[in-house]
Amino acid sequence: MATTEALEQETKKARKEEHGRNKFRGTLWGSNSELKLRRAKRDQSWIEGMILKDELKACHRSKRSLSEKLSKTEGNMWAIIDHYKEKLSLVATHE
């Protein structure tokens, strides 16, 4: 009878230890999943930040290019205006 009780106690002890190990593994798995989720969120934020930086750079390039084109156009417009002013003055002097 003593051996049966000892066997039962050993079985209970082994079950408790196994339950503790499984619980610990579950906790580790949960923490690991949480870490993975945080890391994924951080990586996603980093990716979104890089995309925004690239879009901002492209916007600055486009803005600079547009500004350069406008400067050239403005110069051309003034040249055209001056050309027509000269023609108008020539016409006015011939009349």
C-alpha positions in Angstrom: 0.0 0.0 0.0 2.8 2.4 0.8 4.3 1.8 -2.6 0.9 2.6 -4.3 0.7 5.9 -2.4 4.3 6.7 -3.2 3.6 5.9 -6.9 0.6 8.2 -6.9 2.5 11.0 -5.2 5.3 10.6 -7.8 2.7 10.7 -10.6 1.1 13.8 -9.1 4.5 15.4 -8.7 5.5 14.6 -12.3 2.1 15.9 -13.6 2.7 19.2 -11.6 6.2 19.5 -13.0 4.9 18.9 -16.6 2.1 21.3 -16.1 4.6 23.9 -14.8 6.8 23.3 -17.9 3.9 23.6 -20.2 2.7 26.8 -18.5 6.2 28.2 -18.7 6.3 27.3 -22.4 3.0 28.9 -23.0 4.1 32.1 -21.2 7.3 32.1 -23.3 5.2 31.5 -26.5 2.9 34.4 -25.5 5.8 36.7 -24.8 7.5 35.7 -28.0 4.3 36.3 -30.0 4.0 39.7 -28.3 7.6 40.6 -29.2 7.0 39.5 -32.7 3.9 41.6 -33.0 5.7 44.7 -31.6 8.6 44.1 -33.9 6.3 43.8 -36.9 4.5 47.0 -35.9 7.9 48.8 -35.5 9.1 47.4 -38.9 5.8 48.5 -40.5 6.2 52.0 -39.1 9.8 52.1 -40.3 8.7 51.0 -43.8 5.9 53.6 -43.9 8.4 56.2 -42.7 10.8 55.3 -45.5 8.0 55.4 -48.1 7.0 58.8 -46.9 10.6 60.0 -47.0 10.8 58.8 -50.6 7.6 60.5 -51.5 8.8 63.7 -49.9 12.1 63.6 -51.8 10.1 63.0 -55.1 7.9 65.9 -54.2 10.9 68.2 -53.5 12.5 67.1 -56.8 9.2 67.8 -58.6 8.8 71.2 -56.9 12.4 72.1 -57.8 11.8 71.0 -61.4 8.6 73.0 -61.6 10.2 76.0 -60.2 13.0 75.8 -62.7 10.5 75.5 -65.6 8.5 78.4 -64.3 11.7 80.5 -64.1 12.5 79.7 -67.7 8.9 80.3 -68.8 8.9 83.7 -67.0 12.0 84.7 -68.8 10.4 83.7 -72.1 7.2 85.5 -71.3 9.1 88.7 -70.6 11.0 88.3 -73.8 7.7 87.8 -75.7 6.1 90.9 -74.0 9.2 93.0 -74.8 9.0 91.8 -78.5 5.4 92.8 -78.8 6.0 96.1 -77.1 8.7 96.8 -79.7 6.3 95.9 -82.5 3.6 98.1 -81.0 6.0 101.0 -80.7 7.1 100.5 -84.3 3.5 100.4 -85.5 2.7 103.5 -83.4 5.7 105.4 -84.9 4.6 104.5 -88.5 1.1 105.7 -88.0 
